[in-house]
């Protein structure tokens, strides 16, 4: 499990939990979140996130933008009002949290 804030993310299944409650994500959202959590604090390019979310399927930036918007809405905000995911203009996105393999 990868933990950040009140969330636990299972890298094997892509399932996200907030405490005992499963948080529903689409397959692309789960893949994008897994990629961002794996590279916590690093900028991940839009192209890398599109590849993670949709593989060889041709999608546009709009699909990624919608997936990121839904992820932000699903995750909510951290203490202090900051988002878990940051947009890095002209580069991509970055997870704005420290993740840990040790939960609890």
N, CA, C and O atoms as CSV, one atom per row, in Angstrom:
chain,resi,resn,atom,element,x,y,z
A,1,UNK,N,N,0.837,-1.192,0.000
A,1,UNK,CA,C,0.000,0.000,0.000
A,1,UNK,C,C,0.877,1.248,0.000
A,1,UNK,O,O,1.928,1.294,0.639
A,2,UNK,N,N,0.418,2.249,-0.729
A,2,UNK,CA,C,1.023,3.574,-0.692
A,2,UNK,C,C,0.043,4.475,0.044
A,2,UNK,O,O,-1.143,4.498,-0.284
A,3,UNK,N,N,0.518,5.206,1.022
A,3,UNK,CA,C,-0.342,6.044,1.848
A,3,UNK,C,C,-0.012,7.513,1.660
A,3,UNK,O,O,1.154,7.898,1.573
A,4,UNK,N,N,-1.049,8.322,1.599
A,4,UNK,CA,C,-0.890,9.773,1.572
A,4,UNK,C,C,-2.135,10.379,2.180
A,4,UNK,O,O,-3.257,10.005,1.837
A,5,UNK,N,N,-1.926,11.321,3.090
A,5,UNK,CA,C,-3.059,11.899,3.791
A,5,UNK,C,C,-3.909,10.791,4.385
A,5,UNK,O,O,-3.372,9.860,4.984
A,6,UNK,N,N,-5.225,10.873,4.233
A,6,UNK,CA,C,-6.106,9.832,4.775
A,6,UNK,C,C,-6.305,8.660,3.812
A,6,UNK,O,O,-7.149,7.798,4.059
A,7,UNK,N,N,-5.546,8.618,2.728
A,7,UNK,CA,C,-5.769,7.627,1.669
A,7,UNK,C,C,-4.738,6.514,1.685
A,7,UNK,O,O,-3.587,6.708,2.073
A,8,UNK,N,N,-5.185,5.334,1.249
A,8,UNK,CA,C,-4.319,4.185,0.999
A,8,UNK,C,C,-4.586,3.724,-0.428
A,8,UNK,O,O,-5.731,3.489,-0.813
A,9,UNK,N,N,-3.524,3.601,-1.199
A,9,UNK,CA,C,-3.623,3.204,-2.602
A,9,UNK,C,C,-2.912,1.878,-2.777
A,9,UNK,O,O,-1.731,1.751,-2.454
A,10,UNK,N,N,-3.626,0.897,-3.285
A,10,UNK,CA,C,-3.055,-0.432,-3.530
A,10,UNK,C,C,-2.474,-0.456,-4.940
A,10,UNK,O,O,-3.226,-0.453,-5.915
A,11,UNK,N,N,-1.136,-0.479,-5.063
A,11,UNK,CA,C,-0.521,-0.458,-6.397
A,11,UNK,C,C,-0.863,-1.676,-7.254
A,11,UNK,O,O,-0.884,-1.577,-8.480
A,12,UNK,N,N,-1.124,-2.794,-6.641
A,12,UNK,CA,C,-1.434,-4.000,-7.395
A,12,UNK,C,C,-2.792,-3.957,-8.071
A,12,UNK,O,O,-2.945,-4.411,-9.204
A,13,UNK,N,N,-3.769,-3.413,-7.377
A,13,UNK,CA,C,-5.130,-3.401,-7.917
A,13,UNK,C,C,-5.577,-2.021,-8.386
A,13,UNK,O,O,-6.558,-1.905,-9.120
A,14,UNK,N,N,-4.862,-0.968,-7.969
A,14,UNK,CA,C,-5.287,0.388,-8.291
A,14,UNK,C,C,-6.457,0.859,-7.451
A,14,UNK,O,O,-7.065,1.885,-7.753
A,15,UNK,N,N,-6.778,0.120,-6.399
A,15,UNK,CA,C,-7.894,0.505,-5.538
A,15,UNK,C,C,-7.442,1.549,-4.519
A,15,UNK,O,O,-6.347,1.469,-3.964
A,16,UNK,N,N,-8.311,2.525,-4.292
A,16,UNK,CA,C,-8.047,3.607,-3.360
A,16,UNK,C,C,-9.023,3.503,-2.202
A,16,UNK,O,O,-10.216,3.269,-2.397
A,17,UNK,N,N,-8.497,3.680,-0.984
A,17,UNK,CA,C,-9.330,3.629,0.214
A,17,UNK,C,C,-9.113,4.879,1.050
A,17,UNK,O,O,-8.006,5.411,1.136
A,18,UNK,N,N,-10.180,5.327,1.655
A,18,UNK,CA,C,-10.113,6.371,2.675
A,18,UNK,C,C,-10.631,5.708,3.939
A,18,UNK,O,O,-11.837,5.560,4.136
A,19,UNK,N,N,-9.683,5.307,4.802
A,19,UNK,CA,C,-10.057,4.465,5.936
A,19,UNK,C,C,-10.556,3.143,5.395
A,19,UNK,O,O,-9.932,2.579,4.496
A,20,UNK,N,N,-11.659,2.630,5.912
A,20,UNK,CA,C,-12.177,1.353,5.419
A,20,UNK,C,C,-13.026,1.470,4.152
A,20,UNK,O,O,-13.441,0.460,3.583
A,21,UNK,N,N,-13.282,2.704,3.712
A,21,UNK,CA,C,-14.184,2.919,2.586
A,21,UNK,C,C,-13.425,2.990,1.270
A,21,UNK,O,O,-12.469,3.753,1.127
A,22,UNK,N,N,-13.863,2.184,0.315
A,22,UNK,CA,C,-13.256,2.227,-1.015
A,22,UNK,C,C,-13.726,3.466,-1.755
A,22,UNK,O,O,-14.913,3.790,-1.758
A,23,UNK,N,N,-12.789,4.150,-2.379
A,23,UNK,CA,C,-13.074,5.327,-3.188
A,23,UNK,C,C,-13.048,4.882,-4.641
A,23,UNK,O,O,-12.028,4.385,-5.119
A,24,UNK,N,N,-14.144,5.053,-5.337
A,24,UNK,CA,C,-14.255,4.588,-6.724
A,24,UNK,C,C,-13.480,5.498,-7.673
A,24,UNK,O,O,-13.628,6.720,-7.650
A,25,UNK,N,N,-12.659,4.879,-8.500
A,25,UNK,CA,C,-11.918,5.576,-9.548
A,25,UNK,C,C,-12.101,4.814,-10.852
A,25,UNK,O,O,-12.229,3.590,-10.854
A,26,UNK,N,N,-12.111,5.543,-11.956
A,26,UNK,CA,C,-12.092,4.875,-13.256
A,26,UNK,C,C,-10.698,4.264,-13.442
A,26,UNK,O,O,-9.758,4.625,-12.734
A,27,UNK,N,N,-10.574,3.347,-14.389
A,27,UNK,CA,C,-9.259,2.746,-14.654
A,27,UNK,C,C,-8.214,3.795,-15.020
A,27,UNK,O,O,-7.106,3.744,-14.486
A,28,UNK,N,N,-8.519,4.751,-15.912
A,28,UNK,CA,C,-7.524,5.787,-16.206
A,28,UNK,C,C,-7.159,6.629,-14.981
A,28,UNK,O,O,-5.990,6.958,-14.779
A,29,UNK,N,N,-8.154,6.975,-14.168
A,29,UNK,CA,C,-7.860,7.761,-12.970
A,29,UNK,C,C,-6.939,6.998,-12.029
A,29,UNK,O,O,-5.992,7.570,-11.488
A,30,UNK,N,N,-7.207,5.720,-11.829
A,30,UNK,CA,C,-6.374,4.902,-10.945
A,30,UNK,C,C,-4.938,4.821,-11.479
A,30,UNK,O,O,-3.978,4.940,-10.719
A,31,UNK,N,N,-4.805,4.618,-12.785
A,31,UNK,CA,C,-3.466,4.512,-13.380
A,31,UNK,C,C,-2.701,5.830,-13.272
A,31,UNK,O,O,-1.499,5.837,-13.008
A,32,UNK,N,N,-3.400,6.935,-13.475
A,32,UNK,CA,C,-2.770,8.251,-13.356
A,32,UNK,C,C,-2.349,8.498,-11.910
A,32,UNK,O,O,-1.234,8.953,-11.654
A,33,UNK,N,N,-3.236,8.199,-10.969
A,33,UNK,CA,C,-2.909,8.395,-9.564
A,33,UNK,C,C,-1.724,7.517,-9.152
A,33,UNK,O,O,-0.834,7.973,-8.433
A,34,UNK,N,N,-1.709,6.272,-9.601
A,34,UNK,CA,C,-0.574,5.388,-9.301
A,34,UNK,C,C,0.737,5.980,-9.801
A,34,UNK,O,O,1.748,5.950,-9.100
A,35,UNK,N,N,0.713,6.515,-11.009
A,35,UNK,CA,C,1.928,7.111,-11.577
A,35,UNK,C,C,2.375,8.326,-10.778
A,35,UNK,O,O,3.562,8.478,-10.493
A,36,UNK,N,N,1.437,9.191,-10.415
A,36,UNK,CA,C,1.784,10.388,-9.654
A,36,UNK,C,C,2.290,10.042,-8.254
A,36,UNK,O,O,3.239,10.658,-7.770
A,37,UNK,N,N,1.668,9.071,-7.609
A,37,UNK,CA,C,2.100,8.656,-6.274
A,37,UNK,C,C,3.482,8.000,-6.337
A,37,UNK,O,O,4.315,8.210,-5.455
A,38,UNK,N,N,3.718,7.209,-7.380
A,38,UNK,CA,C,5.030,6.563,-7.524
A,38,UNK,C,C,6.136,7.591,-7.684
A,38,UNK,O,O,7.263,7.362,-7.243
A,39,UNK,N,N,5.828,8.721,-8.309
A,39,UNK,CA,C,6.813,9.780,-8.538
A,39,UNK,C,C,6.512,11.001,-7.678
A,39,UNK,O,O,6.670,12.135,-8.130
A,40,UNK,N,N,6.079,10.773,-6.441
A,40,UNK,CA,C,5.666,11.862,-5.548
A,40,UNK,C,C,6.707,12.969,-5.505
A,40,UNK,O,O,7.897,12.724,-5.306
A,41,UNK,N,N,6.228,14.191,-5.696
A,41,UNK,CA,C,7.099,15.361,-5.653
A,41,UNK,C,C,7.781,15.691,-6.959
A,41,UNK,O,O,8.354,16.771,-7.096
A,42,UNK,N,N,7.735,14.788,-7.928
A,42,UNK,CA,C,8.370,14.999,-9.227
A,42,UNK,C,C,7.316,15.392,-10.256
A,42,UNK,O,O,6.165,14.964,-10.175
A,43,UNK,N,N,7.716,16.200,-11.209
A,43,UNK,CA,C,6.811,16.562,-12.300
A,43,UNK,C,C,6.705,15.369,-13.250
A,43,UNK,O,O,7.713,14.809,-13.679
A,44,UNK,N,N,5.472,14.994,-13.568
A,44,UNK,CA,C,5.221,13.915,-14.515
A,44,UNK,C,C,4.575,14.562,-15.738
A,44,UNK,O,O,3.571,15.265,-15.618
A,45,UNK,N,N,5.148,14.325,-16.901
A,45,UNK,CA,C,4.664,14.964,-18.120
A,45,UNK,C,C,3.257,14.494,-18.465
A,45,UNK,O,O,2.837,13.398,-18.093
A,46,UNK,N,N,2.544,15.350,-19.185
A,46,UNK,CA,C,1.205,14.989,-19.646
A,46,UNK,C,C,1.264,13.740,-20.511
A,46,UNK,O,O,0.401,12.869,-20.400
A,47,UNK,N,N,2.272,13.641,-21.371
A,47,UNK,CA,C,2.400,12.472,-22.247
A,47,UNK,C,C,2.548,11.192,-21.429
A,47,UNK,O,O,1.962,10.167,-21.777
A,48,UNK,N,N,3.322,11.239,-20.350
A,48,UNK,CA,C,3.497,10.061,-19.494
A,48,UNK,C,C,2.200,9.680,-18.801
A,48,UNK,O,O,1.896,8.497,-18.644
A,49,UNK,N,N,1.436,10.685,-18.388
A,49,UNK,CA,C,0.167,10.399,-17.724
A,49,UNK,C,C,-0.873,9.865,-18.696
A,49,UNK,O,O,-1.660,8.987,-18.341
A,50,UNK,N,N,-0.885,10.387,-19.920
A,50,UNK,CA,C,-1.791,9.857,-20.946
A,50,UNK,C,C,-1.434,8.403,-21.239
A,50,UNK,O,O,-2.322,7.558,-21.358
A,51,UNK,N,N,-0.156,8.109,-21.354
A,51,UNK,CA,C,0.275,6.725,-21.597
A,51,UNK,C,C,-0.128,5.826,-20.434
A,51,UNK,O,O,-0.595,4.707,-20.648
A,52,UNK,N,N,0.048,6.306,-19.211
A,52,UNK,CA,C,-0.327,5.507,-18.043
A,52,UNK,C,C,-1.832,5.259,-18.013
A,52,UNK,O,O,-2.278,4.157,-17.694
A,53,UNK,N,N,-2.606,6.274,-18.344
A,53,UNK,CA,C,-4.061,6.162,-18.240
A,53,UNK,C,C,-4.737,5.449,-19.377
A,53,UNK,O,O,-5.738,4.760,-19.175
A,54,UNK,N,N,-4.201,5.604,-20.585
A,54,UNK,CA,C,-4.904,5.064,-21.758
A,54,UNK,C,C,-4.044,4.184,-22.644
A,54,UNK,O,O,-4.539,3.650,-23.637
A,55,UNK,N,N,-2.776,4.016,-22.318
A,55,UNK,CA,C,-1.906,3.161,-23.122
A,55,UNK,C,C,-1.808,3.652,-24.553
A,55,UNK,O,O,-1.543,4.829,-24.796
A,56,UNK,N,N,-2.020,2.760,-25.488
A,56,UNK,CA,C,-1.869,3.079,-26.906
A,56,UNK,C,C,-3.115,3.734,-27.520
A,56,UNK,O,O,-3.107,4.096,-28.696
A,57,UNK,N,N,-4.167,3.885,-26.739
A,57,UNK,CA,C,-5.390,4.512,-27.244
A,57,UNK,C,C,-5.129,6.007,-27.432
A,57,UNK,O,O,-4.624,6.675,-26.529
A,58,UNK,N,N,-5.472,6.519,-28.599
A,58,UNK,CA,C,-5.254,7.940,-28.891
A,58,UNK,C,C,-6.326,8.780,-28.190
A,58,UNK,O,O,-7.513,8.686,-28.504
A,59,UNK,N,N,-5.881,9.600,-27.234
A,59,UNK,CA,C,-6.777,10.536,-26.563
A,59,UNK,C,C,-6.108,11.904,-26.553
A,59,UNK,O,O,-4.889,12.003,-26.699
A,60,UNK,N,N,-6.879,12.931,-26.386
A,60,UNK,CA,C,-6.342,14.285,-26.373
A,60,UNK,C,C,-6.108,14.783,-24.954
A,60,UNK,O,O,-6.410,14.100,-23.975
A,61,UNK,N,N,-5.563,15.988,-24.871
A,61,UNK,CA,C,-5.316,16.619,-23.573
A,61,UNK,C,C,-6.607,16.764,-22.774
A,61,UNK,O,O,-6.581,16.739,-21.543
A,62,UNK,N,N,-7.721,16.913,-23.459
A,62,UNK,CA,C,-8.997,17.078,-22.775
A,62,UNK,C,C,-9.324,15.873,-21.895
A,62,UNK,O,O,-9.869,16.036,-20.803
A,63,UNK,N,N,-8.998,14.674,-22.355
A,63,UNK,CA,C,-9.255,13.469,-21.555
A,63,UNK,C,C,-8.438,13.495,-20.270
A,63,UNK,O,O,-8.941,13.161,-19.197
A,64,UNK,N,N,-7.176,13.893,-20.389
A,64,UNK,CA,C,-6.328,13.993,-19.199
A,64,UNK,C,C,-6.835,15.095,-18.275
A,64,UNK,O,O,-6.897,14.905,-17.061
A,65,UNK,N,N,-7.196,16.238,-18.837
A,65,UNK,CA,C,-7.700,17.344,-18.024
A,65,UNK,C,C,-8.943,16.927,-17.242
A,65,UNK,O,O,-9.080,17.252,-16.062
A,66,UNK,N,N,-9.846,16.205,-17.904
A,66,UNK,CA,C,-11.066,15.744,-17.234
A,66,UNK,C,C,-10.743,14.741,-16.135
A,66,UNK,O,O,-11.319,14.800,-15.048
A,67,UNK,N,N,-9.824,13.818,-16.414
A,67,UNK,CA,C,-9.438,12.823,-15.407
A,67,UNK,C,C,-8.801,13.498,-14.197
A,67,UNK,O,O,-9.080,13.118,-13.060
A,68,UNK,N,N,-7.948,14.496,-14.428
A,68,UNK,CA,C,-7.305,15.208,-13.319
A,68,UNK,C,C,-8.338,16.004,-12.521
A,68,UNK,O,O,-8.264,16.061,-11.293
A,69,UNK,N,N,-9.288,16.611,-13.206
A,69,UNK,CA,C,-10.336,17.358,-12.520
A,69,UNK,C,C,-11.149,16.433,-11.618
A,69,UNK,O,O,-11.453,16.781,-10.477
A,70,UNK,N,N,-11.495,15.271,-12.125
A,70,UNK,CA,C,-12.263,14.308,-11.331
A,70,UNK,C,C,-11.438,13.775,-10.161
A,70,UNK,O,O,-11.964,13.580,-9.065
A,71,UNK,N,N,-10.148,13.539,-10.392
A,71,UNK,CA,C,-9.281,13.087,-9.299
A,71,UNK,C,C,-9.221,14.140,-8.196
A,71,UNK,O,O,-9.346,13.818,-7.014
A,72,UNK,N,N,-9.031,15.382,-8.584
A,72,UNK,CA,C,-8.973,16.458,-7.586
A,72,UNK,C,C,-10.275,16.535,-6.787
A,72,UNK,O,O,-10.254,16.701,-5.568
A,73,UNK,N,N,-11.382,16.415,-7.472
A,73,UNK,CA,C,-12.684,16.466,-6.800
A,73,UNK,C,C,-12.828,15.274,-5.854
A,73,UNK,O,O,-13.310,15.426,-4.731
A,74,UNK,N,N,-12.420,14.112,-6.296
A,74,UNK,CA,C,-12.528,12.901,-5.484
A,74,UNK,C,C,-11.641,12.975,-4.248
A,74,UNK,O,O,-12.067,12.610,-3.153
A,75,UNK,N,N,-10.413,13.447,-4.420
A,75,UNK,CA,C,-9.463,13.488,-3.308
A,75,UNK,C,C,-9.744,14.642,-2.351
A,75,UNK,O,O,-9.421,14.559,-1.166
A,76,UNK,N,N,-10.337,15.701,-2.853
A,76,UNK,CA,C,-10.576,16.863,-2.004
A,76,UNK,C,C,-9.279,17.610,-1.747
A,76,UNK,O,O,-8.359,17.581,-2.564
A,77,UNK,N,N,-9.217,18.271,-0.615
A,77,UNK,CA,C,-8.045,19.079,-0.285
A,77,UNK,C,C,-7.371,18.554,0.970
A,77,UNK,O,O,-7.987,17.931,1.835
A,78,UNK,N,N,-6.077,18.835,1.028
A,78,UNK,CA,C,-5.305,18.494,2.218
A,78,UNK,C,C,-5.601,19.517,3.311
A,78,UNK,O,O,-6.232,20.544,3.058
A,79,UNK,N,N,-5.146,19.232,4.515
A,79,UNK,CA,C,-5.245,20.205,5.603
A,79,UNK,C,C,-4.586,21.493,5.132
A,79,UNK,O,O,-3.504,21.458,4.546
A,80,UNK,N,N,-5.212,22.602,5.377
A,80,UNK,CA,C,-4.682,23.878,4.926
A,80,UNK,C,C,-5.231,24.298,3.577
A,80,UNK,O,O,-4.934,25.395,3.104
A,81,UNK,N,N,-6.035,23.436,2.943
A,81,UNK,CA,C,-6.711,23.806,1.709
A,81,UNK,C,C,-5.975,23.524,0.422
A,81,UNK,O,O,-6.514,23.799,-0.649
A,82,UNK,N,N,-4.765,22.987,0.473
A,82,UNK,CA,C,-4.015,22.697,-0.751
A,82,UNK,C,C,-4.513,21.410,-1.406
A,82,UNK,O,O,-4.970,20.492,-0.725
A,83,UNK,N,N,-4.420,21.356,-2.725
A,83,UNK,CA,C,-4.804,20.154,-3.472
A,83,UNK,C,C,-3.721,19.090,-3.360
A,83,UNK,O,O,-2.556,19.401,-3.110
A,84,UNK,N,N,-4.112,17.837,-3.548
A,84,UNK,CA,C,-3.143,16.748,-3.561
A,84,UNK,C,C,-2.338,16.726,-4.860
A,84,UNK,O,O,-1.207,16.241,-4.887
A,85,UNK,N,N,-2.926,17.254,-5.935
A,85,UNK,CA,C,-2.270,17.265,-7.238
A,85,UNK,C,C,-2.079,18.702,-7.701
A,85,UNK,O,O,-3.006,19.509,-7.637
A,86,UNK,N,N,-0.877,19.019,-8.165
A,86,UNK,CA,C,-0.581,20.358,-8.654
A,86,UNK,C,C,-0.366,20.339,-10.156
A,86,UNK,O,O,0.218,19.402,-10.701
A,87,UNK,N,N,-0.841,21.378,-10.815
A,87,UNK,CA,C,-0.533,21.581,-12.228
A,87,UNK,C,C,0.780,22.338,-12.309
A,87,UNK,O,O,0.964,23.350,-11.633
A,88,UNK,N,N,1.688,21.848,-13.135
A,88,UNK,CA,C,2.948,22.547,-13.393
A,88,UNK,C,C,2.831,23.066,-14.831
A,88,UNK,O,O,2.972,22.296,-15.781
A,89,UNK,N,N,2.575,24.372,-14.991
A,89,UNK,CA,C,2.299,24.914,-16.323
A,89,UNK,C,C,3.354,24.530,-17.364
A,89,UNK,O,O,4.558,24.597,-17.119
A,90,UNK,N,N,2.854,24.129,-18.528
A,90,UNK,CA,C,3.677,23.750,-19.679
A,90,UNK,C,C,4.562,22.534,-19.440
A,90,UNK,O,O,5.456,22.255,-20.239
A,91,UNK,N,N,4.324,21.804,-18.346
A,91,UNK,CA,C,5.143,20.627,-18.064
A,91,UNK,C,C,4.311,19.379,-17.777
A,91,UNK,O,O,4.535,18.328,-18.376
A,92,UNK,N,N,3.363,19.497,-16.869
A,92,UNK,CA,C,2.566,18.333,-16.500
A,92,UNK,C,C,1.945,18.510,-15.135
A,92,UNK,O,O,1.405,19.571,-14.822
A,93,UNK,N,N,2.022,17.467,-14.319
A,93,UNK,CA,C,1.412,17.472,-12.996
A,93,UNK,C,C,2.394,16.888,-11.987
A,93,UNK,O,O,3.336,16.177,-12.335
A,94,UNK,N,N,2.134,17.217,-10.718
A,94,UNK,CA,C,2.977,16.707,-9.636
A,94,UNK,C,C,2.073,16.405,-8.452
A,94,UNK,O,O,1.144,17.155,-8.154
A,95,UNK,N,N,2.361,15.292,-7.782
A,95,UNK,CA,C,1.645,15.028,-6.535
A,95,UNK,C,C,2.274,15.906,-5.463
A,95,UNK,O,O,3.496,15.956,-5.318
A,96,UNK,N,N,1.432,16.586,-4.725
A,96,UNK,CA,C,1.902,17.561,-3.742
A,96,UNK,C,C,1.803,16.985,-2.332
A,96,UNK,O,O,1.375,17.669,-1.402
A,97,UNK,N,N,2.193,15.748,-2.183
A,97,UNK,CA,C,2.127,15.098,-0.874
A,97,UNK,C,C,3.275,14.115,-0.748
A,97,UNK,O,O,3.860,13.701,-1.749
A,98,UNK,N,N,3.580,13.759,0.424
A,98,UNK,CA,C,4.570,12.708,0.669
A,98,UNK,C,C,3.822,11.408,0.808
A,98,UNK,O,O,2.890,11.305,1.606
A,99,UNK,N,N,4.220,10.417,0.040
A,99,UNK,CA,C,3.585,9.110,0.187
A,99,UNK,C,C,4.530,8.199,0.943
A,99,UNK,O,O,5.740,8.420,0.987
A,100,UNK,N,N,3.954,7.183,1.527
A,100,UNK,CA,C,4.725,6.253,2.315
A,100,UNK,C,C,4.179,4.854,2.082
A,100,UNK,O,O,2.979,4.665,1.882
A,101,UNK,N,N,5.081,3.876,2.112
A,101,UNK,CA,C,4.637,2.489,1.976
A,101,UNK,C,C,4.099,1.964,3.304
A,101,UNK,O,O,3.408,0.946,3.336
A,102,UNK,N,N,4.413,2.656,4.398
A,102,UNK,CA,C,3.942,2.255,5.724
A,102,UNK,C,C,2.694,3.050,6.068
A,102,UNK,O,O,2.748,4.271,6.213
A,103,UNK,N,N,1.585,2.366,6.198
A,103,UNK,CA,C,0.320,3.033,6.502
A,103,UNK,C,C,0.028,2.924,7.994
A,103,UNK,O,O,0.500,2.022,8.686
A,104,UNK,N,N,-0.762,3.873,8.455
A,104,UNK,CA,C,-1.240,3.783,9.816
A,104,UNK,C,C,-0.541,4.712,10.686
A,104,UNK,O,O,-0.823,4.768,11.883
